[in-house]
Amino acid sequence: MRQRLFGPVPDRYADYAQSIHEAGGHLLDLINDVLDVSRIEAARYDLSIERFDVREVVSAALALVRVQADEKGVDLAAVLPPDALTVAADRRALKQITLNLLSNAVKFTPAGGSVTVRAEALGSELELTVADTGVGVAPEDLARLGRPFEQAGGAEQRAQGTGLGLSLVRSLAELHGGAMSLDSSLGEGTAVTVRLPVVVAAREPVEGQAQVIPLNRTA
C-alpha cells in the first residue's frame, strides 16, 4: 500500500501505511540496538576480526542512509583516502558504528544541511569522524550522551531516537580498544569521532591526497 504496487490508494490510507512502516522500522531498530547492548553488557558480544578496506564499509553505510538523507534534503559527503585503508577489525561492528553515526547526523540535521564522514589512518589508529550542520547539543547534555537511553534536546527531538545509538557506538569502539568523543555547538552542529587501534599498515598522510566524494541528492 505504501508504495502503491497494486494501484492507487486514497491519500489517507497511504499516510496510514507510511506511519505503520515508520513505526515498524523504529521498533526494529530499537529491538536490534537493545539486543546488541545487552550482549555487550553481558560480555557475550564476540568480535569477528578480519582484514578489510574501511572505504568499503563506509560506502556501504552511506548507501543505506542515502534515501533517508534525500527525503530530508540533507547533502552527504565522504572524505576518504585514495588508497586502501586496511584494518583488522569486526566488519559488522565497524559498519554499525558508521551507520549509527550517519543515521543520527541525518536525523538531527534540517533540510539544506550537510553530513560528512571522514576516515583516515593516524599511525596505527583509524579515525572515523561524522560531522553535521544540525541542531547541535547543549554543553550540559554532552557528558550524558553515550550512556544507554540518554538523549539530548527537547521532547520532540528525543522522540526521534531511542538513546541507544551512541551508546552502542561507544561500546563497540571500546571492544576494539578504542574510544568515542563528541564535539558540539548548540545550533551549529555536532562532530562525533571514533578512534580505533586497528590499522594494519599505516601510511604517513600526504597533504592533498584525500578525496572529497559528494553524494548529491537524487533528482
C-alpha positions as protocol buffer text, in pm:
chain_id: "A"
residue {
  index: 1
  type: MET
  ca { x: 0 y: 0 z: 0 }
}
residue {
  index: 2
  type: ARG
  ca { x: 278 y: 244 z: 90 }
}
residue {
  index: 3
  type: GLN
  ca { x: 445 y: 202 z: -250 }
}
residue {
  index: 4
  type: ARG
  ca { x: 115 y: 169 z: -437 }
}
residue {
  index: 5
  type: LEU
  ca { x: 235 y: -151 z: -603 }
}
residue {
  index: 6
  type: PHE
  ca { x: -120 y: -266 z: -673 }
}
residue {
  index: 7
  type: GLY
  ca { x: -252 y: 65 z: -791 }
}
residue {
  index: 8
  type: PRO
  ca { x: -352 y: 400 z: -641 }
}
residue {
  index: 9
  type: VAL
  ca { x: -495 y: 427 z: -291 }
}
residue {
  index: 10
  type: PRO
  ca { x: -655 y: 723 z: -115 }
}
residue {
  index: 11
  type: ASP
  ca { x: -403 y: 962 z: 40 }
}
residue {
  index: 12
  type: ARG
  ca { x: -544 y: 895 z: 385 }
}
residue {
  index: 13
  type: TYR
  ca { x: -465 y: 523 z: 359 }
}
residue {
  index: 14
  type: ALA
  ca { x: -125 y: 595 z: 209 }
}
residue {
  index: 15
  type: ASP
  ca { x: -47 y: 811 z: 513 }
}
residue {
  index: 16
  type: TYR
  ca { x: -157 y: 528 z: 743 }
}
residue {
  index: 17
  type: ALA
  ca { x: 67 y: 283 z: 557 }
}
residue {
  index: 18
  type: GLN
  ca { x: 362 y: 522 z: 579 }
}
residue {
  index: 19
  type: SER
  ca { x: 309 y: 570 z: 954 }
}
residue {
  index: 20
  type: ILE
  ca { x: 292 y: 194 z: 1010 }
}
residue {
  index: 21
  type: HIS
  ca { x: 609 y: 145 z: 805 }
}
residue {
  index: 22
  type: GLU
  ca { x: 798 y: 412 z: 1001 }
}
residue {
  index: 23
  type: ALA
  ca { x: 676 y: 275 z: 1335 }
}
residue {
  index: 24
  type: GLY
  ca { x: 781 y: -77 z: 1236 }
}
residue {
  index: 25
  type: GLY
  ca { x: 1125 y: 42 z: 1131 }
}
residue {
  index: 26
  type: HIS
  ca { x: 1166 y: 235 z: 1454 }
}
residue {
  index: 27
  type: LEU
  ca { x: 1066 y: -70 z: 1659 }
}
residue {
  index: 28
  type: LEU
  ca { x: 1304 y: -296 z: 1465 }
}
residue {
  index: 29
  type: ASP
  ca { x: 1593 y: -54 z: 1521 }
}
residue {
  index: 30
  type: LEU
  ca { x: 1511 y: -38 z: 1892 }
}
residue {
  index: 31
  type: ILE
  ca { x: 1499 y: -418 z: 1927 }
}
residue {
  index: 32
  type: ASN
  ca { x: 1829 y: -465 z: 1743 }
}
residue {
  index: 33
  type: ASP
  ca { x: 2002 y: -194 z: 1949 }
}
residue {
  index: 34
  type: VAL
  ca { x: 1869 y: -338 z: 2277 }
}
residue {
  index: 35
  type: LEU
  ca { x: 1988 y: -686 z: 2180 }
}
residue {
  index: 36
  type: ASP
  ca { x: 2335 y: -563 z: 2086 }
}
residue {
  index: 37
  type: VAL
  ca { x: 2371 y: -351 z: 2401 }
}
residue {
  index: 38
  type: SER
  ca { x: 2252 y: -643 z: 2615 }
}
residue {
  index: 39
  type: ARG
  ca { x: 2503 y: -879 z: 2456 }
}
residue {
  index: 40
  type: ILE
  ca { x: 2786 y: -632 z: 2512 }
}
residue {
  index: 41
  type: GLU
  ca { x: 2690 y: -569 z: 2875 }
}
residue {
  index: 42
  type: ALA
  ca { x: 2667 y: -945 z: 2933 }
}
residue {
  index: 43
  type: ALA
  ca { x: 3013 y: -989 z: 2778 }
}
residue {
  index: 44
  type: ARG
  ca { x: 2857 y: -1212 z: 2511 }
}
residue {
  index: 45
  type: TYR
  ca { x: 2947 y: -999 z: 2209 }
}
residue {
  index: 46
  type: ASP
  ca { x: 3240 y: -1172 z: 2037 }
}
residue {
  index: 47
  type: LEU
  ca { x: 3430 y: -971 z: 1780 }
}
residue {
  index: 48
  type: SER
  ca { x: 3500 y: -1143 z: 1449 }
}
residue {
  index: 49
  type: ILE
  ca { x: 3830 y: -990 z: 1344 }
}
residue {
  index: 50
  type: GLU
  ca { x: 3918 y: -979 z: 976 }
}
residue {
  index: 51
  type: ARG
  ca { x: 4116 y: -760 z: 740 }
}
residue {
  index: 52
  type: PHE
  ca { x: 3925 y: -531 z: 506 }
}
residue {
  index: 53
  type: ASP
  ca { x: 3927 y: -188 z: 344 }
}
residue {
  index: 54
  type: VAL
  ca { x: 3745 y: 67 z: 560 }
}
residue {
  index: 55
  type: ARG
  ca { x: 3631 y: 253 z: 249 }
}
residue {
  index: 56
  type: GLU
  ca { x: 3406 y: -43 z: 159 }
}
residue {
  index: 57
  type: VAL
  ca { x: 3231 y: -31 z: 497 }
}
residue {
  index: 58
  type: VAL
  ca { x: 3187 y: 347 z: 486 }
}
residue {
  index: 59
  type: SER
  ca { x: 3046 y: 330 z: 133 }
}
residue {
  index: 60
  type: ALA
  ca { x: 2801 y: 56 z: 233 }
}
residue {
  index: 61
  type: ALA
  ca { x: 2679 y: 259 z: 533 }
}
residue {
  index: 62
  type: LEU
  ca { x: 2639 y: 570 z: 316 }
}
residue {
  index: 63
  type: ALA
  ca { x: 2427 y: 375 z: 68 }
}
residue {
  index: 64
  type: LEU
  ca { x: 2191 y: 273 z: 349 }
}
residue {
  index: 65
  type: VAL
  ca { x: 2130 y: 628 z: 474 }
}
residue {
  index: 66
  type: ARG
  ca { x: 2121 y: 797 z: 135 }
}
residue {
  index: 67
  type: VAL
  ca { x: 1745 y: 755 z: 95 }
}
residue {
  index: 68
  type: GLN
  ca { x: 1688 y: 897 z: 443 }
}
residue {
  index: 69
  type: ALA
  ca { x: 1910 y: 1195 z: 355 }
}
residue {
  index: 70
  type: ASP
  ca { x: 1741 y: 1251 z: 19 }
}
residue {
  index: 71
  type: GLU
  ca { x: 1396 y: 1253 z: 179 }
}
residue {
  index: 72
  type: LYS
  ca { x: 1510 y: 1517 z: 432 }
}
residue {
  index: 73
  type: GLY
  ca { x: 1702 y: 1726 z: 180 }
}
residue {
  index: 74
  type: VAL
  ca { x: 2038 y: 1671 z: 351 }
}
residue {
  index: 75
  type: ASP
  ca { x: 2362 y: 1651 z: 150 }
}
residue {
  index: 76
  type: LEU
  ca { x: 2603 y: 1364 z: 215 }
}
residue {
  index: 77
  type: ALA
  ca { x: 2977 y: 1365 z: 151 }
}
residue {
  index: 78
  type: ALA
  ca { x: 3268 y: 1135 z: 227 }
}
residue {
  index: 79
  type: VAL
  ca { x: 3635 y: 1222 z: 266 }
}
residue {
  index: 80
  type: LEU
  ca { x: 3829 y: 901 z: 208 }
}
residue {
  index: 81
  type: PRO
  ca { x: 4193 y: 817 z: 128 }
}
residue {
  index: 82
  type: PRO
  ca { x: 4270 y: 738 z: -238 }
}
residue {
  index: 83
  type: ASP
  ca { x: 4431 y: 404 z: -148 }
}
residue {
  index: 84
  type: ALA
  ca { x: 4303 y: 110 z: 54 }
}
residue {
  index: 85
  type: LEU
  ca { x: 4286 y: 176 z: 428 }
}
residue {
  index: 86
  type: THR
  ca { x: 4325 y: -176 z: 564 }
}
residue {
  index: 87
  type: VAL
  ca { x: 4222 y: -255 z: 920 }
}
residue {
  index: 88
  type: ALA
  ca { x: 4193 y: -566 z: 1136 }
}
residue {
  index: 89
  type: ALA
  ca { x: 3852 y: -528 z: 1298 }
}
residue {
  index: 90
  type: ASP
  ca { x: 3499 y: -664 z: 1317 }
}
residue {
  index: 91
  type: ARG
  ca { x: 3344 y: -564 z: 984 }
}
residue {
  index: 92
  type: ARG
  ca { x: 2984 y: -578 z: 1110 }
}
residue {
  index: 93
  type: ALA
  ca { x: 3068 y: -374 z: 1420 }
}
residue {
  index: 94
  type: LEU
  ca { x: 3250 y: -106 z: 1221 }
}
residue {
  index: 95
  type: LYS
  ca { x: 2962 y: -85 z: 975 }
}
residue {
  index: 96
  type: GLN
  ca { x: 2721 y: -49 z: 1268 }
}
residue {
  index: 97
  type: ILE
  ca { x: 2934 y: 230 z: 1417 }
}
residue {
  index: 98
  type: THR
  ca { x: 2936 y: 418 z: 1086 }
}
residue {
  index: 99
  type: LEU
  ca { x: 2568 y: 358 z: 1019 }
}
residue {
  index: 100
  type: ASN
  ca { x: 2459 y: 473 z: 1366 }
}
residue {
  index: 101
  type: LEU
  ca { x: 2665 y: 791 z: 1345 }
}
residue {
  index: 102
  type: LEU
  ca { x: 2538 y: 873 z: 995 }
}
residue {
  index: 103
  type: SER
  ca { x: 2176 y: 799 z: 1082 }
}
residue {
  index: 104
  type: ASN
  ca { x: 2195 y: 1019 z: 1392 }
}
residue {
  index: 105
  type: ALA
  ca { x: 2357 y: 1300 z: 1196 }
}
residue {
  index: 106
  type: VAL
  ca { x: 2096 y: 1292 z: 919 }
}
residue {
  index: 107
  type: LYS
  ca { x: 1812 y: 1262 z: 1171 }
}
residue {
  index: 108
  type: PHE
  ca { x: 1910 y: 1580 z: 1355 }
}
residue {
  index: 109
  type: THR
  ca { x: 2014 y: 1788 z: 1054 }
}
residue {
  index: 110
  type: PRO
  ca { x: 1746 y: 2010 z: 895 }
}
residue {
  index: 111
  type: ALA
  ca { x: 1681 y: 2036 z: 523 }
}
residue {
  index: 112
  type: GLY
  ca { x: 1958 y: 2215 z: 339 }
}
residue {
  index: 113
  type: GLY
  ca { x: 2221 y: 2095 z: 587 }
}
residue {
  index: 114
  type: SER
  ca { x: 2507 y: 1857 z: 531 }
}
residue {
  index: 115
  type: VAL
  ca { x: 2666 y: 1546 z: 681 }
}
residue {
  index: 116
  type: THR
  ca { x: 3028 y: 1450 z: 615 }
}
residue {
  index: 117
  type: VAL
  ca { x: 3207 y: 1130 z: 709 }
}
residue {
  index: 118
  type: ARG
  ca { x: 3586 y: 1119 z: 715 }
}
residue {
  index: 119
  type: ALA
  ca { x: 3811 y: 814 z: 757 }
}
residue {
  index: 120
  type: GLU
  ca { x: 4189 y: 828 z: 785 }
}
residue {
  index: 121
  type: ALA
  ca { x: 4483 y: 649 z: 940 }
}
residue {
  index: 122
  type: LEU
  ca { x: 4675 y: 822 z: 1217 }
}
residue {
  index: 123
  type: GLY
  ca { x: 4967 y: 592 z: 1282 }
}
residue {
  index: 124
  type: SER
  ca { x: 4818 y: 263 z: 1394 }
}
residue {
  index: 125
  type: GLU
  ca { x: 4480 y: 419 z: 1469 }
}
residue {
  index: 126
  type: LEU
  ca { x: 4175 y: 456 z: 1249 }
}
residue {
  index: 127
  type: GLU
  ca { x: 3999 y: 788 z: 1298 }
}
residue {
  index: 128
  type: LEU
  ca { x: 3639 y: 793 z: 1183 }
}
residue {
  index: 129
  type: THR
  ca { x: 3453 y: 1123 z: 1213 }
}
residue {
  index: 130
  type: VAL
  ca { x: 3094 y: 1208 z: 1123 }
}
residue {
  index: 131
  type: ALA
  ca { x: 3020 y: 1582 z: 1129 }
}
residue {
  index: 132
  type: ASP
  ca { x: 2688 y: 1754 z: 1064 }
}
residue {
  index: 133
  type: THR
  ca { x: 2541 y: 2103 z: 1049 }
}
residue {
  index: 134
  type: GLY
  ca { x: 2243 y: 2003 z: 1262 }
}
residue {
  index: 135
  type: VAL
  ca { x: 2079 y: 2122 z: 1580 }
}
residue {
  index: 136
  type: GLY
  ca { x: 2381 y: 2052 z: 1799 }
}
residue {
  index: 137
  type: VAL
  ca { x: 2396 y: 1952 z: 2164 }
}
residue {
  index: 138
  type: ALA
  ca { x: 2394 y: 2175 z: 2471 }
}
residue {
  index: 139
  type: PRO
  ca { x: 2711 y: 2159 z: 2687 }
}
residue {
  index: 140
  type: GLU
  ca { x: 2519 y: 2018 z: 2985 }
}
residue {
  index: 141
  type: ASP
  ca { x: 2396 y: 1726 z: 2771 }
}
residue {
  index: 142
  type: LEU
  ca { x: 2729 y: 1624 z: 2619 }
}
residue {
  index: 143
  type: ALA
  ca { x: 2853 y: 1436 z: 2926 }
}
residue {
  index: 144
  type: ARG
  ca { x: 2539 y: 1219 z: 2934 }
}
residue {
  index: 145
  type: LEU
  ca { x: 2538 y: 1112 z: 2571 }
}
residue {
  index: 146
  type: GLY
  ca { x: 2691 y: 774 z: 2507 }
}
residue {
  index: 147
  type: ARG
  ca { x: 2515 y: 610 z: 2802 }
}
residue {
  index: 148
  type: PRO
  ca { x: 2218 y: 379 z: 2733 }
}
residue {
  index: 149
  type: PHE
  ca { x: 1884 y: 559 z: 2685 }
}
residue {
  index: 150
  type: GLU
  ca { x: 2037 y: 903 z: 2741 }
}
residue {
  index: 151
  type: GLN
  ca { x: 1912 y: 1169 z: 2497 }
}
residue {
  index: 152
  type: ALA
  ca { x: 1955 y: 1541 z: 2445 }
}
residue {
  index: 153
  type: GLY
  ca { x: 1724 y: 1821 z: 2343 }
}
residue {
  index: 154
  type: GLY
  ca { x: 1354 y: 1876 z: 2391 }
}
residue {
  index: 155
  type: ALA
  ca { x: 1070 y: 1626 z: 2383 }
}
residue {
  index: 156
  type: GLU
  ca { x: 1029 y: 1649 z: 2006 }
}
residue {
  index: 157
  type: GLN
  ca { x: 1398 y: 1586 z: 1948 }
}
residue {
  index: 158
  type: ARG
  ca { x: 1410 y: 1295 z: 2196 }
}
residue {
  index: 159
  type: ALA
  ca { x: 1111 y: 1133 z: 2026 }
}
residue {
  index: 160
  type: GLN
  ca { x: 1320 y: 1084 z: 1712 }
}
residue {
  index: 161
  type: GLY
  ca { x: 1559 y: 835 z: 1872 }
}
residue {
  index: 162
  type: THR
  ca { x: 1599 y: 566 z: 2135 }
}
residue {
  index: 163
  type: GLY
  ca { x: 1908 y: 685 z: 2318 }
}
residue {
  index: 164
  type: LEU
  ca { x: 2093 y: 366 z: 2225 }
}
residue {
  index: 165
  type: GLY
  ca { x: 2272 y: 463 z: 1903 }
}
residue {
  index: 166
  type: LEU
  ca { x: 2567 y: 648 z: 2058 }
}
residue {
  index: 167
  type: SER
  ca { x: 2581 y: 403 z: 2348 }
}
residue {
  index: 168
  type: LEU
  ca { x: 2627 y: 120 z: 2101 }
}
residue {
  index: 169
  type: VAL
  ca { x: 2892 y: 315 z: 1911 }
}
residue {
  index: 170
  type: ARG
  ca { x: 3086 y: 379 z: 2232 }
}
residue {
  index: 171
  type: SER
  ca { x: 3061 y: 16 z: 2343 }
}
residue {
  index: 172
  type: LEU
  ca { x: 3170 y: -125 z: 2006 }
}
residue {
  index: 173
  type: ALA
  ca { x: 3462 y: 119 z: 1996 }
}
residue {
  index: 174
  type: GLU
  ca { x: 3572 y: 15 z: 2345 }
}
residue {
  index: 175
  type: LEU
  ca { x: 3552 y: -353 z: 2250 }
}
residue {
  index: 176
  type: HIS
  ca { x: 3815 y: -273 z: 1985 }
}
residue {
  index: 177
  type: GLY
  ca { x: 4030 y: -95 z: 2243 }
}
residue {
  index: 178
  type: GLY
  ca { x: 3923 y: 246 z: 2112 }
}
residue {
  index: 179
  type: ALA
  ca { x: 3714 y: 541 z: 2225 }
}
residue {
  index: 180
  type: MET
  ca { x: 3442 y: 780 z: 2113 }
}
residue {
  index: 181
  type: SER
  ca { x: 3441 y: 1158 z: 2162 }
}
residue {
  index: 182
  type: LEU
  ca { x: 3187 y: 1431 z: 2085 }
}
residue {
  index: 183
  type: ASP
  ca { x: 3229 y: 1796 z: 1994 }
}
residue {
  index: 184
  type: SER
  ca { x: 2916 y: 2005 z: 1950 }
}
residue {
  index: 185
  type: SER
  ca { x: 2782 y: 2358 z: 1949 }
}
residue {
  index: 186
  type: LEU
  ca { x: 2411 y: 2417 z: 2003 }
}
residue {
  index: 187
  type: GLY
  ca { x: 2252 y: 2537 z: 1680 }
}
residue {
  index: 188
  type: GLU
  ca { x: 2570 y: 2482 z: 1476 }
}
residue {
  index: 189
  type: GLY
  ca { x: 2625 y: 2107 z: 1454 }
}
residue {
  index: 190
  type: THR
  ca { x: 2799 y: 1806 z: 1600 }
}
residue {
  index: 191
  type: ALA
  ca { x: 3109 y: 1601 z: 1523 }
}
residue {
  index: 192
  type: VAL
  ca { x: 3148 y: 1250 z: 1665 }
}
residue {
  index: 193
  type: THR
  ca { x: 3491 y: 1090 z: 1639 }
}
residue {
  index: 194
  type: VAL
  ca { x: 3579 y: 726 z: 1691 }
}
residue {
  index: 195
  type: ARG
  ca { x: 3943 y: 621 z: 1717 }
}
residue {
  index: 196
  type: LEU
  ca { x: 4035 y: 253 z: 1697 }
}
residue {
  index: 197
  type: PRO
  ca { x: 4386 y: 97 z: 1713 }
}
residue {
  index: 198
  type: VAL
  ca { x: 4313 y: -132 z: 1418 }
}
residue {
  index: 199
  type: VAL
  ca { x: 4513 y: -4 z: 1119 }
}
residue {
  index: 200
  type: VAL
  ca { x: 4720 y: -285 z: 966 }
}
residue {
  index: 201
  type: ALA
  ca { x: 4964 y: -91 z: 752 }
}
residue {
  index: 202
  type: ALA
  ca { x: 4961 y: 275 z: 846 }
}
residue {
  index: 203
  type: ARG
  ca { x: 5091 y: 526 z: 595 }
}
residue {
  index: 204
  type: GLU
  ca { x: 5209 y: 877 z: 656 }
}
residue {
  index: 205
  type: PRO
  ca { x: 4929 y: 1111 z: 544 }
}
residue {
  index: 206
  type: VAL
  ca { x: 5020 y: 1314 z: 236 }
}
residue {
  index: 207
  type: GLU
  ca { x: 4870 y: 1659 z: 210 }
}
residue {
  index: 208
  type: GLY
  ca { x: 4621 y: 1689 z: -70 }
}
residue {
  index: 209
  type: GLN
  ca { x: 4576 y: 1314 z: -115 }
}
residue {
  index: 210
  type: ALA
  ca { x: 4231 y: 1283 z: 39 }
}
residue {
  index: 211
  type: GLN
  ca { x: 3935 y: 1261 z: -196 }
}
residue {
  index: 212
  type: VAL
  ca { x: 3615 y: 1452 z: -128 }
}
residue {
  index: 213
  type: ILE
  ca { x: 3330 y: 1245 z: -268 }
}
residue {
  index: 214
  type: PRO
  ca { x: 2999 y: 1436 z: -284 }
}
residue {
  index: 215
  type: LEU
  ca { x: 2687 y: 1221 z: -266 }
}
residue {
  index: 216
  type: ASN
  ca { x: 2431 y: 1451 z: -418 }
}
residue {
  index: 217
  type: ARG
  ca { x: 2062 y: 1408 z: -367 }
}
residue {
  index: 218
  type: THR
  ca { x: 1873 y: 1234 z: -638 }
}
residue {
  index: 219
  type: ALA
  ca { x: 1663 y: 1443 z: -868 }
}
